[in-house]
Amino acid sequence: MPEEQFIQMYVRDFATMASRVEAGSDIEAQLNKRISETRSHAALMDARKAEGHLAAVIERLRSEAKKDASQAVKNTPDPIAAAARRQEFLVRVADMLDSELAEPEKRGAARF
């Protein structure tokens, strides 16, 4: 079973990045770095604890994207549009992680 703190840490980081994007920050390099770190850390946790850490982060990001984002976007000029952008960002991150999860399967066994 994946570690809950691991999942929460990465989901919180990506949700914070969504807020930074909304504030106008360019976080693309930081996002790519954090995705790489998430993948590496998940592989380490899978080897040491239990399988499924990356998949759990992906699932939680998709779940978080569907939640009411009113608290996260309450200070924006257009909260409805901001909530939609936040959802789009979190789904995009989940898709990026999911595509990376599928890559080792396409090449054969994953190397750790």
Secondary structure, DSSP 8 states (H G I E B T S, - for coil): ---HHHHHHHHHHHHHHHHHHHTT---HHHHHHHHHHHHHHHHHHHHHT-S-HHHHHHHHHHHHHHS--HHHHTTSS-HHHHHHHHHHHHHHHHHHHHHHHHHHHHHSS---
